[in-house]
Amino acid sequence: MSTIPLEKYPGLPSLFLDFARGGSRFHPDPPTIDAAVARGKELLARRDAHRLPSSAFRYRAPAGRRAADDLASGRAVAVLTGHQVGFLTGPLFTFVKSLDAVAFAREISRRGVPAVPVFWALTDDHDLEEIAKTAKPGPEGPVRFVLEGADRSNRAPVGKLPIPEGVGRILEAFRADARGPDATSVIDAFANRYAAGRTYGEAFVETLFDLLGDDPLLVLDPLSPDVLDAARRIFLSAAGNRDGIARALESGAEAVERSGHRPPVEYRTELFPFFTIEDGVRRRVHADEIDGAVERVESGRARVSADVLTRPVLKSVVLPAALSVLGPSEIAYHAQSLPLFPLFDAPRPVLVPRTLIVLRGPAERRAQEALGVRDEDLLTPGAAKGAVEAPQAERVEEILRRFERELASLSEELAGLDPTLVGALETARRKSAYQLEQLTERIRKAAERKDEVAMQRRKRVETMVLPGGDAAERVYPPLVFLLAWGSGVLDTLRRAAGRGVSDVTIIDVETAAGAEARRIRAG
């Protein structure tokens, strides 16, 4: 398999890149299986650890009951992952995280520490606008959809909300892309799960199980009574040590900033790192109302929901987590979350990044080769532009380079004449550079229009690999790839999962005609 350097994956946080290259002082454990095995042995030796009952977990695979019993009895550790309960299971990477957890749990178990994969489904999240959106490839690029009623005003936990009637229209739009021999059964299975009136949480979990088949993943719902009870306990503990919590959050944000990075989570003195859920509404707890929130929580009028920084702590309080599979942004904000763990006597899991992938079908591979795009540049926006010769654009770029050199040579002279002119010079440089860059882009597009074949190849590659300038795994749900290449893509993903710290993996996918298809069971 070919790879792409992490530095060429669009939008990765600098804190994550430091972590992946072994240069982060905020993440003390090496992201290795060896470290996870050692942590697992430590957790199994603890006799005071909190254990959830086996009834707290959902599962479908035959091995699920045994896995839940092993966790509940202290015979096994957890390999954690999780995400929002996105529409159509959210972007592809959500499903890949679950495969990573299965693969890592299997490897840790092989090394002598029984391990169980657990998916934390964020049913308590209220970001309906983010959860209810999806996208599919279109002739001119990605076509985006949002279910009706999804806006930022929602404050109710999404997991219990019903899917609206408009879901049928969106699923029919996907059905138009059903090309493979098993495509009709695939879209029917998704439509059955995401029927109007079913809840987002239920549809997500059941579809995830459909995709996983016999892989023994357990699902944990933070709105279940056992997890809510643990959230209540850590909230009350945090309220009793509010000054210590504030100091840890403030010092953590300052340390990240001193290291030259922007803190992923802004520290705000007026906020407390928890939400309450009252009368079906999720509200942030403010620092000046902690005592009132404590009274409502203790009386049972309010339930507790962790925020982005306290959620990792809650997970390690309720589960013996030896390893946590996280996305790049999650690893970045753990730089601020990990200092909270000692305040709750919560053991840290070993953090390992999810597998970053690019799925490439035969048509995309042929188009890429014809355009002359190297594998390592596949996720670089505009990499395919050079396929169409546009000497006029190159002349404009050279003019821009000379122009910027000439302006730069003026800076020192202008500073001696009037320091305020330096800022005016920089403003003029930026505006002029922007106009010339726009002209260059228009020239290239005009050249492409004269070469229709090249333009269609570029659209094909960018739409399926880099839609809207973002990696396809962060834009399209698994349904897109299943409809394009058949359900055999699930086994392709399963074989690629569990890579840990590595560059981005390019996976060449065979079409359903060239690979054995596996029927997706909706039930």
C-alpha positions, -999 to 999 in steps of 0.1 A, spaced: 0 0 0 12 35 -8 12 62 19 9 100 22 29 119 48 8 131 77 19 167 70 0 165 37 -33 155 53 -54 187 53 -63 203 86 -43 182 111 -37 200 144 -1 208 151 -4 192 186 -14 160 169 16 161 145 39 166 174 23 136 191 25 114 160 62 123 154 71 116 191 77 152 200 48 159 224 55 166 260 17 166 268 11 130 260 34 109 284 27 74 271 41 61 238 13 52 213 22 15 211 7 -18 217 35 -26 242 25 4 263 -12 -7 261 -4 -42 272 16 -28 302 -13 -5 311 -37 -34 308 -18 -55 333 -18 -26 357 -56 -22 354 -63 -59 358 -42 -59 390 -64 -31 405 -90 -44 429 -106 -10 436 -116 -2 401 -152 7 393 -169 -19 371 -201 -14 350 -225 -44 350 -227 -64 318 -262 -51 313 -248 -16 307 -235 -26 272 -252 -33 239 -239 -59 215 -251 -81 187 -223 -104 178 -224 -138 194 -192 -131 214 -207 -99 228 -222 -114 259 -189 -130 270 -171 -98 263 -195 -78 285 -193 -104 313 -154 -103 311 -154 -65 315 -179 -65 343 -161 -92 362 -126 -76 359 -113 -104 336 -107 -80 307 -97 -44 299 -113 -21 274 -101 -7 242 -121 25 238 -132 45 209 -163 66 201 -180 94 183 -212 113 177 -242 93 166 -241 108 131 -267 105 104 -259 74 82 -232 66 109 -215 99 102 -183 102 81 -164 70 72 -137 75 98 -163 69 126 -168 33 113 -130 29 108 -125 39 145 -147 9 155 -126 -14 133 -95 0 149 -108 -8 184 -116 -44 173 -82 -49 158 -63 -34 187 -83 -54 212 -76 -86 193 -38 -78 193 -37 -69 230 -55 -102 238 -31 -121 216 -3 -107 238 -18 -121 270 -41 -94 283 -78 -100 276 -92 -69 259 -127 -59 247 -135 -32 221 -160 -6 234 -176 22 214 -188 52 234 -218 65 214 -223 103 222 -260 102 225 -259 131 250 -243 155 225 -267 183 215 -250 194 182 -278 184 159 -265 206 131 -233 186 130 -249 152 135 -277 155 110 -256 163 80 -241 141 53 -228 143 17 -225 123 -15 -205 127 -47 -221 147 -74 -212 155 -110 -197 189 -99 -184 179 -65 -198 169 -32 -236 173 -27 -244 181 9 -276 173 29 -289 184 63 -321 169 78 -348 194 85 -349 209 119 -311 206 124 -298 240 136 -276 253 163 -306 262 185 -311 226 195 -302 219 231 -317 184 235 -295 153 236 -295 141 200 -296 104 208 -333 104 218 -345 127 190 -366 112 162 -354 113 126 -376 136 106 -398 127 76 -373 144 52 -349 115 56 -367 96 27 -358 123 2 -321 121 11 -320 84 10 -336 84 -25 -308 108 -36 -283 81 -25 -303 54 -42 -296 70 -75 -259 61 -70 -267 24 -65 -246 7 -92 -230 -24 -78 -246 -59 -77 -255 -56 -40 -261 -19 -40 -299 -22 -38 -297 -44 -7 -272 -20 9 -294 11 4 -324 -8 16 -306 -18 48 -297 18 55 -332 30 47 -347 4 71 -325 16 100 -329 54 92 -367 53 89 -385 85 99 -395 83 136 -366 62 148 -341 79 170 -307 91 159 -291 69 186 -310 37 178 -304 41 140 -267 47 145 -261 18 168 -280 -7 148 -264 4 115 -230 2 131 -237 -34 142 -250 -41 106 -216 -30 92 -195 -48 117 -211 -82 112 -196 -107 136 -170 -83 151 -176 -83 189 -179 -46 196 -197 -34 227 -216 -1 226 -220 21 257 -246 49 260 -236 78 283 -274 83 289 -277 48 305 -283 48 342 -250 33 352 -230 59 333 -252 87 345 -246 77 380 -208 78 375 -211 112 358 -230 124 388 -202 113 411 -174 129 392 -194 161 388 -200 163 426 -163 155 432 -153 183 407 -177 208 424 -160 201 457 -126 208 442 -136 235 418 -105 256 425 -83 227 417 -102 220 385 -99 256 374 -61 257 382 -56 225 362 -76 238 332 -59 272 332 -24 259 336 -30 233 309 -41 259 284 -12 281 293 13 253 289 0 245 254 2 281 245 38 285 258 48 255 236 38 275 205 5 258 199 -30 272 201 -50 255 229 -77 233 212 -102 243 240 -101 279 251 -99 283 288 -128 305 301 -130 313 338 -168 316 337 -173 280 325 -173 247 344 -164 216 324 -198 199 327 -233 202 314 -266 194 331 -296 179 314 -329 192 328 -363 189 313 -347 175 282 -323 204 277 -285 202 279 -271 233 295 -235 243 302 -227 248 339 -213 282 346 -188 288 374 -211 311 393 -239 286 394 -221 254 405 -238 253 439 -272 255 423 -263 228 399 -251 206 427 -284 210 445 -304 200 414 -281 171 407 -283 158 443 -320 161 443 -323 142 410 -339 171 391 -308 173 368 -286 147 352 -249 153 344 -232 152 310 -195 156 306 -179 181 282 -151 176 258 -124 178 285 -141 158 313 -155 131 290 -122 113 287 -120 112 325 -155 98 328 -146 71 303 -117 60 324 -137 61 356 -163 37 344 -141 15 322 -106 -1 327 -94 15 295 -60 3 285 -60 20 251 -81 47 235 -84 51 197 -88 88 189 -90 111 160 -63 138 155 -84 166 171 -93 143 200 -56 136 206 -49 174 205 -75 183 232 -62 154 254 -32 177 260 -56 197 281 -77 168 294 -49 145 307 -40 169 336 -75 163 350 -71 125 354 -51 126 387 -77 149 403 -102 120 400 -78 91 405 -85 80 370 -59 59 352 -48 72 318 -53 50 288 -26 48 262 -37 70 233 -34 57 198 -45 76 166 -72 61 144 -61 48 110 -61 76 85 -71 63 50 -78 72 14 -100 48 -5 -92 48 -42 -112 29 -68 -100 18 -102 -115 48 -120 -98 72 -95 -65 54 -99 -66 57 -137 -76 93 -136 -48 101 -111 -22 84 -133 -34 103 -164 -32 136 -145 3 128 -133 -5 133 -97 19 115 -73 4 94 -45 20 116 -18 2 146 -33 -32 130 -35 -45 150 -6 -29 182 -16 -56 207 -29 -50 216 -65 -24 189 -71 -41 179 -103 -41 214 -117 -7 210 -133 -20 183 -156 -32 210 -180 -5 232 -194 -11 270 -187 21 289 -195 2 322 -190 -6 312 -154 31 304 -149 40 339 -162 16 355 -138 31 335 -109 66 347 -119 53 383 -120 39 378 -85 72 365 -72 92 394 -87 66 419 -74 68 405 -38 106 406 -39 106 443 -51 81 452 -23 101 434 3 132 454 -7 113 486 0 103 477 36 134 489 53 135 522 34 99 529 41 104 522 78 131 548 80 109 573 62 77 566 81 71 534 102 34 535 94 41 529 57 53 494 65 18 483 74 4 500 43 30 482 22 20 448 36 -16 455 30 -9 465 -6 12 433 -10 -16 411 4 -43 426 -18 -22 425 -49 -11 390 -43 -47 379 -38 -58 394 -71 -29 379 -90 -35 345 -74 -72 347 -84 -61 356 -119 -38 326 -120 -67 303 -109 -90 317 -136 -63 312 -162 -59 276 -152 -96 269 -151 -99 285 -186 -71 262 -198 -89 232 -183 -122 240 -200 -103 237 -233 -93 202 -222 -125 186 -212 -110 152 -206 -85 165 -181 -112 185 -163 -134 154 -159 -105 134 -146 -97 161 -121 -133 163 -110 -134 125 -105 -103 125 -83 -112 155 -63 -148 145 -58 -140 110 -46 -107 116 -27 -107 153 -17 -143 166 -18 -143 203 -10 -106 202 -1 -111 178 28 -103 141 30 -132 120 18 -132 99 50 -142 130 69 -170 140 44 -188 109 31 -205 81 51 -197 44 45 -228 43 23 -211 62 -5 -183 37 -7 -206 7 -4 -227 19 -33 -196 27 -54 -176 -4 -49 -198 -30 -32 -200 -44 4 -166 -61 -2 -151 -27 8 -160 -36 44 -134 -64 44 -109 -41 27 -113 -16 56 -111 -44 82 -78 -55 68 -64 -19 69 -75 -12 105 -53 -11 135 -22 6 121 -17 30 150 8 58 144 16 58 107 13 80 77 -20 81 57 -27 48 40 -39 47 4 -62 16 -1 -69 5 -36 -104 -10 -37 -115 -36 -61 -150 -33 -74 -177 -57 -63 -172 -76 -95 -136 -84 -86 -141 -91 -49 -164 -112 -29 -193 -92 -16 -206 -96 20 -243 -90 25 -252 -64 51 -278 -77 74 -303 -53 88 -313 -73 118 
